[in-house]
């Protein structure tokens, strides 16, 4: 692997060559170099940029990472990967995988909550105490701040119970289910008014069907982002290792 990376550095490529091999335009290649996605290109005596296949691999890593976390976060991550230790760089990529897995789990829990509402399994009105959550517990489960749950309550999206003289919030099963669906919808990009309309529609069959479709689209989107990250795996590994194998590293 080291010989391949080192050998790649010795192969000069023009900007147009990098653009052709990576699928980006010449201007995009220059812009991404300026933004730190690519390491600085060498300059020939006449001032022209001189790239190598390592730059092409860096663009491949960027494409996949941008598909997983978005272009802004991808640019920041790639710039940081070149300055981090091997352990820190590997951990940063692992964190992206973990984050995607968490998003998928939350979307699946939202689907489960929707099925529970659809099947009306909780018809007795009795909820065991062990199934209730405090605002801190529910916020942690959804990976949001308690203030976010309070905001959702203010907007009429989630209705907790209140107990004790201090009016501490207690979320029973219906509220937990609603909160999971709201969290999934917000993660998908729905604004508060749209989420409010969707939540109000859950007592109708067509509303349940539409929400199920939204949640399935959310899962499909997460799957595509995961595949993009997997496709970038080899290129990301090369980016991380090439810095540590360089004579200056």
LOVO-40802 format. One record per residue (C-alpha): residue in three letters; residue number from 1; x, y, z. Coordinates in steps of 0.5 Angstrom, whole numbers, plus 500, padded with zeros to 3 digits. Layout:
+-----+-----+-----+-----+-----+
!  aa !   i !  c1 !  c2 !  c3 !
+-----+-----+-----+-----+-----+
! ALA ! NUM !   X !   Y !   Z !
...
+-----+-----+-----+-----+-----+
This chain:
+-----+-----+-----+-----+-----+
!  aa !   i !  c1 !  c2 !  c3 !
+-----+-----+-----+-----+-----+
! UNK !   1 ! 500 ! 500 ! 500 !
! UNK !   2 ! 506 ! 505 ! 502 !
! UNK !   3 ! 509 ! 504 ! 495 !
! UNK !   4 ! 502 ! 505 ! 491 !
! UNK !   5 ! 501 ! 511 ! 495 !
! UNK !   6 ! 508 ! 514 ! 494 !
! UNK !   7 ! 508 ! 512 ! 487 !
! UNK !   8 ! 502 ! 515 ! 486 !
! UNK !   9 ! 505 ! 522 ! 488 !
! UNK !  10 ! 510 ! 522 ! 483 !
! UNK !  11 ! 505 ! 521 ! 477 !
! UNK !  12 ! 504 ! 528 ! 475 !
! UNK !  13 ! 497 ! 530 ! 473 !
! UNK !  14 ! 494 ! 537 ! 470 !
! UNK !  15 ! 488 ! 540 ! 473 !
! UNK !  16 ! 484 ! 538 ! 467 !
! UNK !  17 ! 486 ! 531 ! 468 !
! UNK !  18 ! 484 ! 531 ! 475 !
! UNK !  19 ! 477 ! 534 ! 473 !
! UNK !  20 ! 477 ! 528 ! 468 !
! UNK !  21 ! 478 ! 522 ! 473 !
! UNK !  22 ! 474 ! 525 ! 479 !
! UNK !  23 ! 468 ! 527 ! 475 !
! UNK !  24 ! 469 ! 534 ! 478 !
! UNK !  25 ! 470 ! 541 ! 473 !
! UNK !  26 ! 476 ! 544 ! 473 !
! UNK !  27 ! 474 ! 550 ! 477 !
! UNK !  28 ! 471 ! 545 ! 482 !
! UNK !  29 ! 478 ! 542 ! 483 !
! UNK !  30 ! 481 ! 549 ! 484 !
! UNK !  31 ! 476 ! 551 ! 489 !
! UNK !  32 ! 476 ! 544 ! 493 !
! UNK !  33 ! 484 ! 545 ! 493 !
! UNK !  34 ! 483 ! 552 ! 496 !
! UNK !  35 ! 478 ! 550 ! 501 !
! UNK !  36 ! 483 ! 545 ! 504 !
! UNK !  37 ! 479 ! 538 ! 501 !
! UNK !  38 ! 485 ! 537 ! 497 !
! UNK !  39 ! 493 ! 538 ! 499 !
! UNK !  40 ! 496 ! 544 ! 496 !
! UNK !  41 ! 498 ! 542 ! 489 !
! UNK !  42 ! 506 ! 542 ! 487 !
! UNK !  43 ! 507 ! 548 ! 482 !
! UNK !  44 ! 512 ! 547 ! 476 !
! UNK !  45 ! 517 ! 552 ! 474 !
! UNK !  46 ! 512 ! 556 ! 469 !
! UNK !  47 ! 507 ! 556 ! 475 !
! UNK !  48 ! 502 ! 551 ! 473 !
! UNK !  49 ! 499 ! 546 ! 478 !
! UNK !  50 ! 502 ! 539 ! 478 !
! UNK !  51 ! 497 ! 534 ! 482 !
! UNK !  52 ! 498 ! 526 ! 483 !
! UNK !  53 ! 493 ! 521 ! 483 !
! UNK !  54 ! 493 ! 522 ! 491 !
! UNK !  55 ! 489 ! 528 ! 489 !
! UNK !  56 ! 484 ! 524 ! 485 !
! UNK !  57 ! 483 ! 519 ! 491 !
! UNK !  58 ! 482 ! 525 ! 496 !
! UNK !  59 ! 476 ! 528 ! 491 !
! UNK !  60 ! 473 ! 521 ! 492 !
! UNK !  61 ! 474 ! 521 ! 499 !
! UNK !  62 ! 470 ! 528 ! 499 !
! UNK !  63 ! 465 ! 525 ! 494 !
! UNK !  64 ! 463 ! 520 ! 499 !
! UNK !  65 ! 464 ! 523 ! 505 !
! UNK !  66 ! 459 ! 529 ! 503 !
! UNK !  67 ! 454 ! 524 ! 501 !
! UNK !  68 ! 454 ! 522 ! 508 !
! UNK !  69 ! 454 ! 528 ! 512 !
! UNK !  70 ! 454 ! 534 ! 507 !
! UNK !  71 ! 459 ! 538 ! 503 !
! UNK !  72 ! 460 ! 543 ! 509 !
! UNK !  73 ! 462 ! 538 ! 514 !
! UNK !  74 ! 466 ! 533 ! 509 !
! UNK !  75 ! 470 ! 539 ! 508 !
! UNK !  76 ! 472 ! 541 ! 515 !
! UNK !  77 ! 473 ! 533 ! 516 !
! UNK !  78 ! 478 ! 532 ! 511 !
! UNK !  79 ! 482 ! 538 ! 513 !
! UNK !  80 ! 482 ! 536 ! 520 !
! UNK !  81 ! 484 ! 529 ! 518 !
! UNK !  82 ! 490 ! 531 ! 515 !
! UNK !  83 ! 492 ! 534 ! 522 !
! UNK !  84 ! 490 ! 529 ! 527 !
! UNK !  85 ! 493 ! 522 ! 529 !
! UNK !  86 ! 492 ! 516 ! 526 !
! UNK !  87 ! 487 ! 514 ! 532 !
! UNK !  88 ! 483 ! 521 ! 532 !
! UNK !  89 ! 482 ! 520 ! 524 !
! UNK !  90 ! 480 ! 513 ! 525 !
! UNK !  91 ! 475 ! 515 ! 531 !
! UNK !  92 ! 472 ! 521 ! 527 !
! UNK !  93 ! 470 ! 516 ! 521 !
! UNK !  94 ! 468 ! 511 ! 526 !
! UNK !  95 ! 463 ! 517 ! 529 !
! UNK !  96 ! 460 ! 518 ! 522 !
! UNK !  97 ! 458 ! 511 ! 522 !
! UNK !  98 ! 456 ! 511 ! 529 !
! UNK !  99 ! 452 ! 517 ! 527 !
! UNK ! 100 ! 448 ! 514 ! 521 !
! UNK ! 101 ! 447 ! 508 ! 525 !
! UNK ! 102 ! 443 ! 512 ! 531 !
! UNK ! 103 ! 439 ! 516 ! 526 !
! UNK ! 104 ! 437 ! 509 ! 523 !
! UNK ! 105 ! 435 ! 506 ! 530 !
! UNK ! 106 ! 431 ! 513 ! 531 !
! UNK ! 107 ! 427 ! 512 ! 525 !
! UNK ! 108 ! 426 ! 505 ! 526 !
! UNK ! 109 ! 423 ! 507 ! 533 !
! UNK ! 110 ! 419 ! 512 ! 530 !
! UNK ! 111 ! 416 ! 507 ! 525 !
! UNK ! 112 ! 415 ! 502 ! 531 !
! UNK ! 113 ! 411 ! 508 ! 535 !
! UNK ! 114 ! 407 ! 509 ! 529 !
! UNK ! 115 ! 405 ! 502 ! 528 !
! UNK ! 116 ! 403 ! 502 ! 536 !
! UNK ! 117 ! 398 ! 508 ! 534 !
! UNK ! 118 ! 396 ! 505 ! 528 !
! UNK ! 119 ! 394 ! 498 ! 532 !
! UNK ! 120 ! 391 ! 502 ! 538 !
! UNK ! 121 ! 395 ! 497 ! 542 !
! UNK ! 122 ! 394 ! 502 ! 548 !
! UNK ! 123 ! 387 ! 502 ! 549 !
! UNK ! 124 ! 386 ! 501 ! 556 !
! UNK ! 125 ! 389 ! 508 ! 558 !
! UNK ! 126 ! 393 ! 504 ! 563 !
! UNK ! 127 ! 401 ! 505 ! 563 !
! UNK ! 128 ! 405 ! 502 ! 567 !
! UNK ! 129 ! 410 ! 507 ! 571 !
! UNK ! 130 ! 416 ! 503 ! 568 !
! UNK ! 131 ! 414 ! 506 ! 561 !
! UNK ! 132 ! 414 ! 513 ! 563 !
! UNK ! 133 ! 420 ! 518 ! 562 !
! UNK ! 134 ! 422 ! 524 ! 565 !
! UNK ! 135 ! 424 ! 530 ! 560 !
! UNK ! 136 ! 431 ! 528 ! 561 !
! UNK ! 137 ! 431 ! 521 ! 560 !
! UNK ! 138 ! 427 ! 522 ! 553 !
! UNK ! 139 ! 431 ! 528 ! 551 !
! UNK ! 140 ! 437 ! 523 ! 552 !
! UNK ! 141 ! 433 ! 517 ! 548 !
! UNK ! 142 ! 432 ! 522 ! 542 !
! UNK ! 143 ! 439 ! 526 ! 542 !
! UNK ! 144 ! 436 ! 532 ! 543 !
! UNK ! 145 ! 436 ! 538 ! 549 !
! UNK ! 146 ! 430 ! 538 ! 554 !
! UNK ! 147 ! 429 ! 545 ! 551 !
! UNK ! 148 ! 427 ! 542 ! 545 !
! UNK ! 149 ! 422 ! 538 ! 548 !
! UNK ! 150 ! 419 ! 544 ! 552 !
! UNK ! 151 ! 419 ! 547 ! 545 !
! UNK ! 152 ! 415 ! 542 ! 542 !
! UNK ! 153 ! 410 ! 542 ! 547 !
! UNK ! 154 ! 409 ! 549 ! 546 !
! UNK ! 155 ! 408 ! 548 ! 539 !
! UNK ! 156 ! 403 ! 543 ! 541 !
! UNK ! 157 ! 407 ! 537 ! 538 !
! UNK ! 158 ! 408 ! 533 ! 544 !
! UNK ! 159 ! 404 ! 533 ! 550 !
! UNK ! 160 ! 407 ! 530 ! 557 !
! UNK ! 161 ! 403 ! 529 ! 563 !
! UNK ! 162 ! 405 ! 533 ! 569 !
! UNK ! 163 ! 406 ! 531 ! 576 !
! UNK ! 164 ! 408 ! 533 ! 583 !
! UNK ! 165 ! 407 ! 540 ! 586 !
! UNK ! 166 ! 413 ! 542 ! 582 !
! UNK ! 167 ! 410 ! 540 ! 575 !
! UNK ! 168 ! 415 ! 536 ! 573 !
! UNK ! 169 ! 414 ! 533 ! 566 !
! UNK ! 170 ! 413 ! 526 ! 566 !
! UNK ! 171 ! 412 ! 522 ! 559 !
! UNK ! 172 ! 407 ! 516 ! 558 !
! UNK ! 173 ! 407 ! 512 ! 552 !
! UNK ! 174 ! 403 ! 516 ! 548 !
! UNK ! 175 ! 407 ! 522 ! 549 !
! UNK ! 176 ! 414 ! 518 ! 548 !
! UNK ! 177 ! 411 ! 515 ! 541 !
! UNK ! 178 ! 409 ! 522 ! 539 !
! UNK ! 179 ! 416 ! 525 ! 541 !
! UNK ! 180 ! 419 ! 519 ! 537 !
! UNK ! 181 ! 415 ! 521 ! 530 !
! UNK ! 182 ! 416 ! 528 ! 531 !
! UNK ! 183 ! 424 ! 527 ! 532 !
! UNK ! 184 ! 424 ! 523 ! 526 !
! UNK ! 185 ! 420 ! 528 ! 522 !
! UNK ! 186 ! 424 ! 534 ! 524 !
! UNK ! 187 ! 431 ! 530 ! 522 !
! UNK ! 188 ! 428 ! 529 ! 515 !
! UNK ! 189 ! 427 ! 537 ! 514 !
! UNK ! 190 ! 420 ! 538 ! 516 !
! UNK ! 191 ! 418 ! 545 ! 519 !
! UNK ! 192 ! 414 ! 546 ! 525 !
! UNK ! 193 ! 408 ! 547 ! 521 !
! UNK ! 194 ! 408 ! 541 ! 517 !
! UNK ! 195 ! 410 ! 537 ! 523 !
! UNK ! 196 ! 404 ! 539 ! 527 !
! UNK ! 197 ! 399 ! 538 ! 521 !
! UNK ! 198 ! 402 ! 531 ! 520 !
! UNK ! 199 ! 401 ! 529 ! 528 !
! UNK ! 200 ! 394 ! 532 ! 527 !
! UNK ! 201 ! 393 ! 527 ! 521 !
! UNK ! 202 ! 395 ! 521 ! 525 !
! UNK ! 203 ! 388 ! 519 ! 527 !
! UNK ! 204 ! 386 ! 518 ! 520 !
! UNK ! 205 ! 388 ! 512 ! 516 !
! UNK ! 206 ! 391 ! 517 ! 510 !
! UNK ! 207 ! 395 ! 521 ! 515 !
! UNK ! 208 ! 398 ! 514 ! 518 !
! UNK ! 209 ! 400 ! 512 ! 511 !
! UNK ! 210 ! 403 ! 519 ! 509 !
! UNK ! 211 ! 407 ! 519 ! 515 !
! UNK ! 212 ! 409 ! 511 ! 514 !
! UNK ! 213 ! 411 ! 514 ! 507 !
! UNK ! 214 ! 415 ! 519 ! 510 !
! UNK ! 215 ! 419 ! 515 ! 515 !
! UNK ! 216 ! 421 ! 510 ! 510 !
! UNK ! 217 ! 424 ! 515 ! 505 !
! UNK ! 218 ! 428 ! 517 ! 511 !
! UNK ! 219 ! 430 ! 510 ! 512 !
! UNK ! 220 ! 432 ! 510 ! 505 !
! UNK ! 221 ! 436 ! 516 ! 505 !
! UNK ! 222 ! 440 ! 514 ! 511 !
! UNK ! 223 ! 441 ! 508 ! 507 !
! UNK ! 224 ! 444 ! 512 ! 501 !
! UNK ! 225 ! 448 ! 516 ! 506 !
! UNK ! 226 ! 451 ! 510 ! 509 !
! UNK ! 227 ! 453 ! 507 ! 502 !
! UNK ! 228 ! 456 ! 513 ! 500 !
! UNK ! 229 ! 460 ! 513 ! 506 !
! UNK ! 230 ! 462 ! 505 ! 505 !
! UNK ! 231 ! 464 ! 507 ! 498 !
! UNK ! 232 ! 469 ! 512 ! 500 !
! UNK ! 233 ! 472 ! 507 ! 505 !
! UNK ! 234 ! 478 ! 506 ! 501 !
! UNK ! 235 ! 479 ! 513 ! 499 !
! UNK ! 236 ! 479 ! 515 ! 506 !
! UNK ! 237 ! 484 ! 510 ! 508 !
! UNK ! 238 ! 489 ! 513 ! 503 !
! UNK ! 239 ! 488 ! 520 ! 505 !
! UNK ! 240 ! 489 ! 518 ! 512 !
! UNK ! 241 ! 495 ! 514 ! 511 !
! UNK ! 242 ! 498 ! 518 ! 506 !
! UNK ! 243 ! 499 ! 524 ! 510 !
! UNK ! 244 ! 503 ! 519 ! 515 !
! UNK ! 245 ! 507 ! 516 ! 510 !
! UNK ! 246 ! 509 ! 522 ! 507 !
! UNK ! 247 ! 517 ! 524 ! 508 !
! UNK ! 248 ! 514 ! 531 ! 511 !
! UNK ! 249 ! 509 ! 527 ! 516 !
+-----+-----+-----+-----+-----+
